[in-house]
Amino acid sequence: MGNKEQIRIGKIVHDRRKLLGVNQQTLSELAGVGINTLLAIERGEGNPQLSTLLAILDTLGLKIDINLKTMTYETV
């Protein structure tokens, strides 16, 4: 993930958590991730494993869509 994406995801996680009235400690426990990991994600820092990010998003009722680029290969 690039820095812009990390910051954007962190803001989405933070805003959703606040909207739901859940504190960071509770979210980290419900999602099964460390508090320091959650704090880093909300700050747009670090590079969490996809499974960690998915656990947090799922706990918040969010999902992430992944679009794969179509690659073309030339044969020689």
DSSP file (Angstrom, degrees, kcal/mol; ACC not computed):
  #  RESIDUE AA STRUCTURE BP1 BP2  ACC     N-H-->O    O-->H-N    N-H-->O    O-->H-N    TCO  KAPPA ALPHA  PHI   PSI    X-CA   Y-CA   Z-CA
    1    1 A M              0   0    0      0, 0.0     2,-0.1     0, 0.0     0, 0.0   0.000 360.0 360.0 360.0 139.7    0.0    0.0    0.0
    2    2 A G     >  -     0   0    0      1,-0.1     4,-2.3     4,-0.0     5,-0.2  -0.417 360.0-102.2 -82.5 166.3    1.2    3.5   -0.8
    3    3 A N  H  > S+     0   0    0      1,-0.2     4,-2.4     2,-0.2     5,-0.2   0.872 120.0  53.7 -58.9 -41.3    1.2    6.2    1.8
    4    4 A K  H  > S+     0   0    0      1,-0.2     4,-2.3     2,-0.2    -1,-0.2   0.912 110.6  47.0 -61.2 -42.3   -2.0    7.9    0.5
    5    5 A E  H  > S+     0   0    0      2,-0.2     4,-2.8     1,-0.2     5,-0.2   0.896 110.7  52.0 -67.0 -39.8   -3.9    4.6    0.7
    6    6 A Q  H  X S+     0   0    0     -4,-2.3     4,-2.5     2,-0.2    -2,-0.2   0.922 111.7  46.4 -62.1 -44.1   -2.7    3.9    4.2
    7    7 A I  H  X S+     0   0    0     -4,-2.4     4,-2.2    37,-0.2    -2,-0.2   0.910 113.2  49.5 -64.9 -42.2   -3.8    7.4    5.4
    8    8 A R  H  X S+     0   0    0     -4,-2.3     4,-2.3    -5,-0.2    -2,-0.2   0.933 112.8  46.1 -63.6 -46.5   -7.2    7.0    3.7
    9    9 A I  H  X S+     0   0    0     -4,-2.8     4,-2.7     1,-0.2     5,-0.2   0.914 111.2  53.3 -63.2 -42.4   -7.8    3.6    5.2
   10   10 A G  H  X S+     0   0    0     -4,-2.5     4,-2.6    -5,-0.2    -1,-0.2   0.898 109.6  48.0 -58.8 -41.6   -6.7    4.8    8.6
   11   11 A K  H  X S+     0   0    0     -4,-2.2     4,-3.0     2,-0.2     5,-0.2   0.898 111.0  50.8 -67.0 -40.5   -9.2    7.7    8.4
   12   12 A I  H  X S+     0   0    0     -4,-2.3     4,-2.4     2,-0.2     5,-0.2   0.935 112.8  46.1 -62.5 -45.6  -12.0    5.4    7.3
   13   13 A V  H  X S+     0   0    0     -4,-2.7     4,-2.5     2,-0.2    -2,-0.2   0.941 115.5  46.7 -61.6 -47.9  -11.3    3.0   10.2
   14   14 A H  H  X S+     0   0    0     -4,-2.6     4,-2.4    -5,-0.2    -2,-0.2   0.936 114.1  46.5 -59.7 -49.6  -11.0    5.9   12.7
   15   15 A D  H  X S+     0   0    0     -4,-3.0     4,-2.5     1,-0.2    -1,-0.2   0.898 114.1  47.4 -63.8 -41.5  -14.2    7.6   11.5
   16   16 A R  H  X S+     0   0    0     -4,-2.4     4,-2.1    -5,-0.2    -1,-0.2   0.911 111.1  51.5 -66.6 -41.8  -16.2    4.4   11.4
   17   17 A R  H  X>S+     0   0    0     -4,-2.5     5,-2.3    -5,-0.2     4,-0.6   0.928 112.6  45.9 -59.9 -45.2  -15.0    3.4   14.9
   18   18 A K  H ><5S+     0   0    0     -4,-2.4     3,-1.0     1,-0.2    -2,-0.2   0.910 109.6  54.5 -64.1 -42.4  -16.0    6.9   16.3
   19   19 A L  H 3<5S+     0   0    0     -4,-2.5    -1,-0.2     1,-0.3    -2,-0.2   0.873 110.6  46.5 -59.1 -37.6  -19.4    6.7   14.5
   20   20 A L  H 3<5S-     0   0    0     -4,-2.1    -1,-0.3    -5,-0.1    -2,-0.2   0.550 112.3-122.0 -82.3  -7.7  -20.1    3.4   16.2
   21   21 A G  T <<5 +     0   0    0     -3,-1.0     2,-0.4    -4,-0.6    -3,-0.2   0.835  62.3 143.4  71.8  33.1  -18.9    4.7   19.6
   22   22 A V      < -     0   0    0     -5,-2.3    -1,-0.2    -6,-0.2    -2,-0.1  -0.886  43.4-136.4-107.9 133.8  -16.2    2.1   20.0
   23   23 A N     >  -     0   0    0     -2,-0.4     4,-2.4     1,-0.1     5,-0.2  -0.418  27.2-106.6 -83.6 167.3  -12.9    2.9   21.7
   24   24 A Q  H  > S+     0   0    0      1,-0.2     4,-2.6     2,-0.2     5,-0.2   0.881 117.3  52.6 -61.9 -41.5   -9.6    1.7   20.3
   25   25 A Q  H  > S+     0   0    0      1,-0.2     4,-2.1     2,-0.2    -1,-0.2   0.930 110.9  47.0 -61.7 -46.0   -9.1   -0.9   23.0
   26   26 A T  H  > S+     0   0    0      1,-0.2     4,-2.9     2,-0.2     5,-0.2   0.921 112.5  49.5 -63.0 -44.6  -12.5   -2.5   22.4
   27   27 A L  H  X S+     0   0    0     -4,-2.4     4,-2.6     1,-0.2     5,-0.2   0.920 109.7  51.1 -61.7 -43.2  -12.1   -2.6   18.7
   28   28 A S  H  X>S+     0   0    0     -4,-2.6     5,-2.3     1,-0.2     4,-1.0   0.902 113.3  45.8 -62.4 -39.3   -8.7   -4.2   18.9
   29   29 A E  H  <5S+     0   0    0     -4,-2.1     3,-0.2     3,-0.2    -2,-0.2   0.923 113.9  47.6 -68.2 -44.6  -10.1   -6.9   21.3
   30   30 A L  H  <5S+     0   0    0     -4,-2.9    -2,-0.2     1,-0.2    -1,-0.2   0.870 116.8  43.3 -64.8 -36.8  -13.2   -7.5   19.1
   31   31 A A  H  <5S-     0   0    0     -4,-2.6    -1,-0.2    -5,-0.2    -2,-0.2   0.628 108.8-124.4 -84.0 -14.1  -11.1   -7.7   15.9
   32   32 A G  T  <5 +     0   0    0     -4,-1.0     2,-0.3     1,-0.3    -3,-0.2   0.839  68.4 123.6  73.6  33.4   -8.4   -9.9   17.6
   33   33 A V      < -     0   0    0     -5,-2.3    -1,-0.3    -6,-0.2    -2,-0.1  -0.882  67.8 -93.2-122.9 157.1   -5.5   -7.5   16.7
   34   34 A G     >  -     0   0    0     -2,-0.3     4,-2.2     1,-0.1     5,-0.2  -0.355  28.2-125.5 -68.0 147.4   -3.0   -5.8   18.9
   35   35 A I  H  > S+     0   0    0      1,-0.2     4,-2.7     2,-0.2     5,-0.2   0.879 111.4  53.8 -60.8 -39.0   -3.8   -2.3   20.1
   36   36 A N  H  > S+     0   0    0      2,-0.2     4,-2.1     1,-0.2    -1,-0.2   0.860 107.1  51.7 -66.5 -33.8   -0.5   -1.0   18.7
   37   37 A T  H  > S+     0   0    0      2,-0.2     4,-2.3     1,-0.2    -2,-0.2   0.933 111.1  47.2 -64.9 -46.3   -1.4   -2.4   15.3
   38   38 A L  H  X S+     0   0    0     -4,-2.2     4,-2.6     1,-0.2    -2,-0.2   0.919 111.0  51.6 -61.5 -44.3   -4.7   -0.7   15.4
   39   39 A L  H  X S+     0   0    0     -4,-2.7     4,-1.6     1,-0.2    -1,-0.2   0.915 110.3  48.9 -59.6 -43.3   -3.2    2.6   16.5
   40   40 A A  H  X>S+     0   0    0     -4,-2.1     5,-3.1     2,-0.2     4,-0.5   0.905 110.7  50.6 -64.1 -41.6   -0.7    2.5   13.6
   41   41 A I  H ><5S+     0   0    0     -4,-2.3     3,-1.4     1,-0.2    -2,-0.2   0.933 109.3  50.3 -62.4 -46.0   -3.4    1.7   11.1
   42   42 A E  H 3<5S+     0   0    0     -4,-2.6    -1,-0.2     1,-0.3    -2,-0.2   0.814 110.5  50.5 -63.4 -29.3   -5.5    4.6   12.3
   43   43 A R  H 3<5S-     0   0    0     -4,-1.6    -1,-0.3    -5,-0.2    -2,-0.2   0.533 117.1-115.0 -83.4  -6.0   -2.4    6.9   11.9
   44   44 A G  T <<5S+     0   0    0     -3,-1.4   -37,-0.2    -4,-0.5     2,-0.2   0.770  75.8 124.3  77.2  26.3   -1.8    5.6    8.4
   45   45 A E      < +     0   0    0     -5,-3.1    -1,-0.3    -6,-0.2    -2,-0.1  -0.651  43.5  27.4-113.1 169.6    1.4    4.0    9.4
   46   46 A G  S    S-     0   0    0     -2,-0.2   -40,-0.0     1,-0.2    -9,-0.0  -0.061  77.9 -97.8  74.4-178.2    2.8    0.6    9.2
   47   47 A N        -     0   0    0    -41,-0.0    -1,-0.2     0, 0.0     3,-0.1  -0.674  41.8-160.2-142.1  80.3    2.0   -2.1    6.7
   48   48 A P        -     0   0    0      0, 0.0     2,-0.1     0, 0.0    -2,-0.0  -0.206  26.2-101.1 -67.2 153.4   -0.6   -4.5    8.2
   49   49 A Q     >  -     0   0    0      1,-0.1     4,-2.2     4,-0.0     3,-0.4  -0.406  32.2-116.7 -65.1 149.5   -1.1   -8.0    6.9
   50   50 A L  H  > S+     0   0    0      1,-0.2     4,-2.8     2,-0.2     5,-0.2   0.886 115.9  55.9 -57.8 -40.0   -4.2   -8.2    4.7
   51   51 A S  H  > S+     0   0    0      1,-0.2     4,-1.9     2,-0.2    -1,-0.2   0.863 107.2  49.9 -62.7 -35.3   -5.8  -10.6    7.3
   52   52 A T  H  > S+     0   0    0     -3,-0.4     4,-2.0     2,-0.2    -2,-0.2   0.938 112.3  46.3 -66.8 -47.8   -5.4   -8.0   10.0
   53   53 A L  H  X S+     0   0    0     -4,-2.2     4,-2.6     1,-0.2    -2,-0.2   0.909 112.1  51.2 -62.3 -42.9   -6.9   -5.3    8.0
   54   54 A L  H  X S+     0   0    0     -4,-2.8     4,-2.7     1,-0.2    -1,-0.2   0.880 107.5  53.4 -63.1 -37.9   -9.8   -7.5    7.0
   55   55 A A  H  X S+     0   0    0     -4,-1.9     4,-2.0    -5,-0.2    -1,-0.2   0.912 111.7  45.3 -63.4 -42.3  -10.5   -8.5   10.6
   56   56 A I  H  X S+     0   0    0     -4,-2.0     4,-1.6     2,-0.2    -2,-0.2   0.942 114.8  47.0 -66.3 -47.8  -10.7   -4.8   11.6
   57   57 A L  H  <>S+     0   0    0     -4,-2.6     5,-3.6     1,-0.2     4,-0.3   0.907 111.8  50.9 -62.1 -42.4  -12.9   -3.8    8.6
   58   58 A D  H ><5S+     0   0    0     -4,-2.7     3,-1.4     1,-0.2    -1,-0.2   0.906 107.9  52.6 -61.6 -42.2  -15.2   -6.8    9.2
   59   59 A T  H 3<5S+     0   0    0     -4,-2.0    -1,-0.2     1,-0.3    -2,-0.2   0.841 111.1  47.8 -62.0 -33.4  -15.6   -5.9   12.9
   60   60 A L  T 3<5S-     0   0    0     -4,-1.6    -1,-0.3    -5,-0.1    -2,-0.2   0.428 120.2-109.3 -87.1   0.5  -16.6   -2.4   11.8
   61   61 A G  T < 5S+     0   0    0     -3,-1.4     2,-0.3    -4,-0.3    -3,-0.2   0.771  80.3 122.3  77.0  25.4  -19.1   -3.7    9.2
   62   62 A L      < -     0   0    0     -5,-3.6     2,-0.3    -6,-0.2    -1,-0.3  -0.728  42.0-163.2-114.3 164.7  -16.9   -2.6    6.4
   63   63 A K        -     0   0    0     -2,-0.3     2,-0.4    -3,-0.1    -9,-0.0  -0.952  12.7-134.2-141.9 164.6  -15.3   -4.5    3.5
   64   64 A I        -     0   0    0     -2,-0.3     2,-0.5     2,-0.0   -10,-0.0  -0.968  12.7-147.5-121.5 136.9  -12.6   -3.8    1.0
   65   65 A D        -     0   0    0     -2,-0.4     2,-0.5     2,-0.0    -2,-0.0  -0.877  10.4-159.3-103.3 135.6  -12.8   -4.5   -2.7
   66   66 A I        -     0   0    0     -2,-0.5     2,-0.5     2,-0.0    -2,-0.0  -0.962   3.0-165.7-117.5 125.5   -9.8   -5.6   -4.6
   67   67 A N        -     0   0    0     -2,-0.5     2,-0.4     0, 0.0    -2,-0.0  -0.947  11.9-147.5-110.4 125.1   -9.5   -5.2   -8.3
   68   68 A L        -     0   0    0     -2,-0.5     2,-0.2     1,-0.0    -2,-0.0  -0.729  18.3-119.2 -92.6 139.0   -6.8   -7.1  -10.1
   69   69 A K        -     0   0    0     -2,-0.4     2,-0.5     1,-0.1    -1,-0.0  -0.484  25.1-119.9 -72.0 144.1   -5.2   -5.6  -13.2
   70   70 A T        -     0   0    0     -2,-0.2     2,-0.4     2,-0.0    -1,-0.1  -0.758  31.1-155.7 -83.4 126.8   -5.4   -7.6  -16.3
   71   71 A M        -     0   0    0     -2,-0.5     2,-0.4     2,-0.0    -3,-0.0  -0.853   4.0-153.1-107.1 138.9   -2.0   -8.5  -17.5
   72   72 A T        -     0   0    0     -2,-0.4     2,-0.4     2,-0.0    -2,-0.0  -0.915   9.2-157.2-109.7 139.0   -1.1   -9.3  -21.0
   73   73 A Y        -     0   0    0     -2,-0.4     2,-0.5     2,-0.0    -2,-0.0  -0.932   6.2-144.7-117.7 136.0    1.8  -11.4  -21.9
   74   74 A E        -     0   0    0     -2,-0.4     2,-0.4     2,-0.0    -2,-0.0  -0.826  13.7-142.3 -97.0 136.1    3.7  -11.5  -25.1
   75   75 A T              0   0    0     -2,-0.5    -2,-0.0     1,-0.1     0, 0.0  -0.790 360.0 360.0 -96.8 142.7    5.0  -14.8  -26.3
   76   76 A V              0   0    0     -2,-0.4    -1,-0.1     0, 0.0    -2,-0.0   0.408 360.0 360.0-101.3 360.0    8.4  -14.9  -28.0
